[in-house]
Amino acid sequence: HIRKILAYSSTAHLGWMVVVMDYHPGLASLYLALYILMTTTLFLCLMINNTTTLNALALSSATTPLLRIMLPLTALSLAGLPPLTGFLPKLLILEELVNQDRPFLALFMGMSSLISLYYYLQIAYTAAISSPNTITGTIFWRLRRPAPYRILALLFVLSTALLPLAPTLYALFCL
């Protein structure tokens, strides 16, 4: 189930916040704000698709093709891949840990994020590339559902393309 994966990964994200809380509380606040933004976007995508399992997620690309792009990019942003917004707080936390003479903790945090990356890649792969195992019941091809696309579009842009505003965000939360 996707929600279980996201619940377990939220524990990992909480670990990033707790580790940096002693050294730089503003950085923990930045991480929390960006995590809430990205998680809200991901849950809104899942809510629009009405999906709770990976197999249902594979079916959802037929009903809402736009979310076939949004969901994987948001998941990869949560994983912290470099060109996306989620990379910013992880990089800043790793830098802060190294500045505080905690290089082994920084290395451990970086390596532990690879576990989360595996699960986020599984969600991204299922949403973008894979096809469902079996199709049972109703044909799912392009059924129209009313959806809050304006809110989702704004959240998607913020959760994936906020990296160029890194100096401003850093000054706002961390200085």
C-alpha positions as CSV (number, residue, x, y, z in Angstrom):
1,H,0.0,0.0,0.0
2,I,1.2,3.4,-0.9
3,R,0.1,5.1,2.3
4,K,2.1,2.6,4.4
5,I,5.2,3.4,2.3
6,L,4.7,7.1,2.8
7,A,4.1,6.6,6.5
8,Y,7.4,4.8,6.9
9,S,9.2,7.3,4.9
10,S,7.8,10.1,7.0
11,T,9.7,8.5,9.9
12,A,12.9,8.8,7.9
13,H,12.1,12.5,7.1
14,L,11.5,13.1,10.8
15,G,15.0,11.7,11.5
16,W,16.5,14.4,9.2
17,M,14.6,17.0,11.2
18,V,15.6,15.6,14.6
19,V,19.3,15.3,13.6
20,V,19.6,18.9,12.6
21,M,17.3,20.3,15.4
22,D,20.2,20.7,17.9
23,Y,22.5,22.4,15.5
24,H,20.2,24.6,13.4
25,P,16.5,24.8,14.3
26,G,15.8,27.1,11.3
27,L,17.0,24.5,9.0
28,A,14.7,21.9,10.6
29,S,11.8,24.4,10.1
30,L,12.8,24.7,6.4
31,Y,12.9,21.0,6.0
32,L,9.5,20.7,7.7
33,A,7.9,23.3,5.5
34,L,9.3,21.8,2.3
35,Y,8.3,18.3,3.5
36,I,4.7,19.4,4.1
37,L,4.6,21.0,0.7
38,M,5.9,17.9,-1.1
39,T,3.8,15.5,0.9
40,T,0.6,17.5,0.3
41,T,1.3,17.5,-3.4
42,L,1.8,13.7,-3.4
43,F,-1.3,13.0,-1.3
44,L,-3.4,15.3,-3.5
45,C,-2.2,13.4,-6.6
46,L,-3.1,10.1,-4.9
47,M,-6.5,11.5,-3.8
48,I,-7.4,12.7,-7.3
49,N,-6.5,9.2,-8.7
50,N,-8.3,7.6,-5.8
51,T,-5.4,5.1,-5.5
52,T,-4.2,3.3,-2.4
53,T,-2.1,0.5,-4.0
54,L,0.7,0.3,-6.5
55,N,-1.5,-1.7,-8.9
56,A,-4.2,1.0,-8.8
57,L,-1.6,3.6,-9.4
58,A,-0.5,1.8,-12.6
59,L,-4.2,2.0,-13.7
60,S,-4.5,5.7,-12.9
61,S,-2.3,6.9,-15.8
62,A,-5.3,6.1,-18.1
63,T,-7.7,8.2,-16.2
64,T,-5.5,11.2,-15.5
65,P,-2.5,11.3,-17.8
66,L,-1.2,14.6,-16.5
67,L,-0.7,13.0,-13.1
68,R,1.6,10.5,-14.8
69,I,4.2,13.3,-14.9
70,M,3.3,15.0,-11.6
71,L,3.3,12.0,-9.3
72,P,6.8,10.6,-10.2
73,L,8.5,14.0,-10.1
74,T,6.9,14.8,-6.7
75,A,8.0,11.4,-5.4
76,L,11.5,11.9,-6.6
77,S,11.5,15.4,-5.1
78,L,10.6,13.7,-1.7
79,A,13.5,11.4,-2.3
80,G,15.9,14.3,-2.6
81,L,17.2,14.0,-6.1
82,P,19.4,17.0,-7.1
83,P,17.5,19.0,-9.6
84,L,14.3,19.0,-7.5
85,T,13.2,20.9,-4.4
86,G,13.7,18.0,-2.0
87,F,17.5,18.1,-2.6
88,L,17.8,21.6,-1.0
89,P,17.1,20.7,2.7
90,K,19.0,17.5,2.6
91,L,22.1,19.2,1.1
92,L,21.9,22.0,3.7
93,I,21.5,19.4,6.5
94,L,24.5,17.4,5.3
95,E,26.5,20.6,5.0
96,E,25.6,21.6,8.6
97,L,26.5,18.2,10.0
98,V,29.9,18.4,8.3
99,N,30.4,22.0,9.6
100,Q,29.6,20.7,13.1
101,D,32.3,18.0,12.8
102,R,29.8,15.2,12.4
103,P,31.0,13.7,9.0
104,F,30.1,10.2,9.9
105,L,26.6,11.2,10.9
106,A,26.3,13.0,7.6
107,L,27.5,9.9,5.8
108,F,25.0,7.8,7.7
109,M,22.2,10.1,6.9
110,G,23.1,10.3,3.2
111,M,23.4,6.5,3.0
112,S,20.1,6.0,4.8
113,S,18.3,8.2,2.4
114,L,19.1,5.6,-0.3
115,I,16.5,3.3,1.4
116,S,13.9,5.9,1.0
117,L,15.0,6.5,-2.6
118,Y,14.3,2.8,-3.4
119,Y,10.7,3.1,-2.3
120,Y,10.1,6.5,-3.9
121,L,11.6,5.1,-7.2
122,Q,9.1,2.2,-6.9
123,I,6.3,4.7,-6.7
124,A,7.7,6.8,-9.5
125,Y,8.3,3.7,-11.7
126,T,4.8,2.4,-11.1
127,A,3.2,5.8,-11.8
128,A,5.2,6.7,-14.9
129,I,6.2,3.5,-16.7
130,S,4.6,0.3,-15.6
131,S,1.3,-1.2,-16.6
132,P,-1.2,-2.8,-14.2
133,N,-1.0,-6.5,-13.5
134,T,-4.6,-7.3,-14.5
135,I,-7.5,-5.1,-15.5
136,T,-10.7,-6.3,-13.9
137,G,-14.1,-4.8,-14.1
138,T,-14.7,-1.3,-15.6
139,I,-12.6,0.1,-18.4
140,F,-10.6,2.9,-17.0
141,W,-9.7,4.8,-20.1
142,R,-10.0,8.6,-19.7
143,L,-12.9,8.9,-17.3
144,R,-13.3,12.5,-16.4
145,R,-13.4,13.5,-12.7
146,P,-13.6,17.0,-11.3
147,A,-10.3,17.7,-9.6
148,P,-8.6,20.7,-8.0
149,Y,-6.0,21.1,-10.7
150,R,-5.2,24.7,-10.0
151,I,-4.1,23.9,-6.5
152,L,-2.3,20.8,-7.6
153,A,-0.5,22.7,-10.4
154,L,0.7,25.3,-7.9
155,L,1.8,22.7,-5.3
156,F,3.5,20.7,-8.1
157,V,5.5,23.7,-9.3
158,L,6.6,24.6,-5.8
159,S,7.5,21.0,-4.8
160,T,9.6,20.4,-7.8
161,A,11.0,23.7,-9.0
162,L,11.8,25.6,-5.8
163,L,15.5,24.9,-5.9
164,P,16.5,28.2,-7.8
165,L,15.0,30.1,-4.8
166,A,17.3,28.3,-2.4
167,P,19.2,31.4,-1.3
168,T,16.0,33.2,-0.5
169,L,14.5,30.2,1.4
170,Y,17.8,29.7,3.3
171,A,17.8,33.4,4.3
172,L,14.1,33.3,5.3
173,F,14.3,30.2,7.5
174,C,17.9,29.9,8.6
175,L,19.4,33.3,9.2
